[in-house]
Amino acid sequence: MTASKSFLGLLFVVAALTQISTSKKIKILSDFTTFQDKEFFKTTFPWIAHNVGPKLRVKYYLKGEKDGKRMCVLDNLKRNLLLQADYMKCEANGEQECLKNLPIDHRKLDKCIRKGHKTLRKVEKQFRKYRPSETPVIIRGRSQQTVHDPKTVLFNICGMFGRKQPEGCWKPSEAPVPATPSTTECTQKPSDTTTPVPGGNNTTIAPGGNNTTPAPGGNNTTPASGGNNTTPAPGGNNTTPVPGGNNDTTTAPSGTKDAGQSDSTQQSDAAQQSDATQQSDAAQQSDTALQSNTAQ
């Protein structure tokens, strides 16, 4: 009986040593505050974990934490890559109860969190050492790879195992397609539009702000990129003078001004002619009176 137990114990030790000898280690440097890092843990990393399995050991260095709690949880789950991947996916999705139903040693976890400042210093040290231009970054020995294509990442990790690659390396499941900011975060909600109708207050859409386009006969403003804009339209109440509208400026058209000048000139000529006629009549009457007095 004793010999049998010893033999089983020996087999267990051999199996454990064999698994350790065949496992490979990588590091992941990540800034967990960025979009692409969260997408990596939502899609690419779970896919890699399910294809490679327990033969892969990962050491995590995560920026964007105040107490290093995530790294403490991951260290608590260091013997189970699939649980690590599920936990990080939950965190990347912003869920609240990611520790629920996980085999966590809470006493060990609390102790790790109390020493969070040491954990964060290790993160800073790794980032200073590798100086990644972008994240996430996977470190394989002396090789440093920025994550872009999931298939390329899996191929390089599988290459670490040589001829003894996990089954998922030969027959991987369908690769995920990570989202991009242009298809998610940058998607804008369509705005309501109104087709301009003559005689009314009309609006239309233009980039940059609340814009309106003119329609004849109404109070109109026209769009310009960047904000709330106004431009005159014929027949409406406009901020700049245009024919047919109520305008702030009162400058008379040039044609009206010329007509007024012509009338003034004609009145002046008529007055001059009238004065000349009156002077001529007075002179003739004076000459007639002188001649009459001389005759007498």
JOUR-V598790 format. One record per backbone hydrogen bond with DSSP energy under -1.0 kcal/mol. NH is the residue of the N-H (numbers start at 0). CO is the residue of the C=O. E is the energy in kcal/mol with one decimal. If there is no record, write none. Layout:
{{NH & CO & E} {NH & CO & E}}
//
This chain:
{{4 & 0 & -2.0} {5 & 1 & -2.1} {6 & 2 & -2.2} {7 & 3 & -2.2} {8 & 4 & -2.4} {9 & 5 & -2.2} {10 & 6 & -2.4} {11 & 7 & -2.1} {12 & 8 & -2.2} {13 & 9 & -2.6} {14 & 10 & -2.6} {15 & 11 & -2.3} {16 & 12 & -2.6} {17 & 13 & -2.6} {18 & 14 & -2.2} {19 & 15 & -2.2} {20 & 16 & -2.6} {21 & 17 & -1.7} {23 & 54 & -2.6} {25 & 56 & -2.3} {26 & 138 & -1.9} {27 & 58 & -2.4} {28 & 136 & -2.6} {29 & 60 & -2.5} {31 & 62 & -1.5} {33 & 30 & -1.9} {37 & 33 & -1.7} {38 & 34 & -2.3} {39 & 35 & -1.8} {40 & 36 & -1.7} {41 & 37 & -1.4} {42 & 38 & -2.1} {44 & 39 & -3.0} {46 & 42 & -1.5} {47 & 43 & -2.3} {48 & 44 & -2.7} {49 & 45 & -2.2} {50 & 46 & -1.3} {51 & 47 & -2.8} {52 & 48 & -2.1} {55 & 52 & -1.4} {56 & 23 & -3.4} {58 & 25 & -2.2} {60 & 27 & -2.5} {62 & 29 & -3.5} {71 & 67 & -1.8} {72 & 68 & -2.3} {73 & 69 & -2.5} {74 & 70 & -2.1} {75 & 71 & -1.7} {76 & 72 & -1.2} {77 & 74 & -1.2} {79 & 76 & -2.3} {83 & 79 & -1.8} {84 & 80 & -2.5} {85 & 81 & -2.3} {86 & 82 & -2.4} {87 & 83 & -2.5} {88 & 84 & -2.1} {89 & 85 & -2.0} {90 & 86 & -2.2} {91 & 87 & -2.6} {92 & 88 & -1.7} {93 & 90 & -1.3} {94 & 89 & -1.9} {101 & 98 & -1.8} {103 & 101 & -2.4} {105 & 103 & -1.1} {108 & 104 & -2.4} {109 & 105 & -2.8} {110 & 106 & -1.8} {111 & 107 & -2.0} {112 & 108 & -2.4} {113 & 109 & -1.9} {115 & 112 & -1.8} {117 & 114 & -1.1} {118 & 114 & -1.4} {119 & 115 & -2.5} {120 & 116 & -1.5} {121 & 117 & -1.7} {122 & 118 & -1.6} {123 & 119 & -2.2} {124 & 120 & -2.2} {125 & 121 & -2.1} {126 & 122 & -2.2} {127 & 123 & -2.2} {128 & 124 & -1.8} {129 & 125 & -2.3} {130 & 126 & -2.1} {136 & 28 & -2.4} {137 & 144 & -3.2} {138 & 26 & -2.6} {139 & 142 & -2.8} {142 & 139 & -2.7} {144 & 137 & -2.6} {146 & 135 & -2.0} {152 & 148 & -1.9} {153 & 149 & -2.4} {154 & 150 & -2.3} {155 & 151 & -2.2} {156 & 152 & -2.1} {157 & 153 & -2.8} {158 & 154 & -1.5} {159 & 156 & -1.4} {160 & 157 & -1.6} {163 & 160 & -1.8} {168 & 165 & -1.8} {170 & 166 & -2.6} {182 & 179 & -1.3} {185 & 180 & -2.9} {186 & 183 & -1.3} {198 & 215 & -2.1} {199 & 196 & -1.7} {208 & 205 & -1.1} {216 & 233 & -1.3} {217 & 214 & -1.6} {225 & 206 & -1.2} {226 & 223 & -1.3} {235 & 232 & -1.7} {244 & 241 & -1.5} {256 & 252 & -1.7} {257 & 253 & -2.0} {258 & 254 & -1.8} {259 & 255 & -2.0} {260 & 256 & -1.9} {261 & 257 & -2.0} {262 & 258 & -2.0} {263 & 259 & -2.0} {264 & 260 & -1.9} {265 & 261 & -2.3} {266 & 262 & -2.3} {267 & 263 & -2.1} {268 & 264 & -2.3} {269 & 265 & -2.3} {270 & 266 & -2.1} {271 & 267 & -2.0} {272 & 268 & -2.4} {273 & 269 & -2.3} {274 & 270 & -2.3} {275 & 271 & -2.2} {276 & 272 & -2.1} {277 & 273 & -2.3} {278 & 274 & -2.1} {279 & 275 & -2.0} {280 & 276 & -2.4} {281 & 277 & -2.1} {282 & 278 & -1.9} {283 & 279 & -1.9} {284 & 280 & -2.1} {285 & 281 & -1.8} {286 & 282 & -1.8} {287 & 283 & -2.1} {288 & 284 & -1.9} {289 & 285 & -1.7} {290 & 286 & -2.1} {291 & 287 & -1.9} {292 & 288 & -1.9} {293 & 289 & -1.9} {294 & 290 & -1.8} {295 & 291 & -1.5}}
//
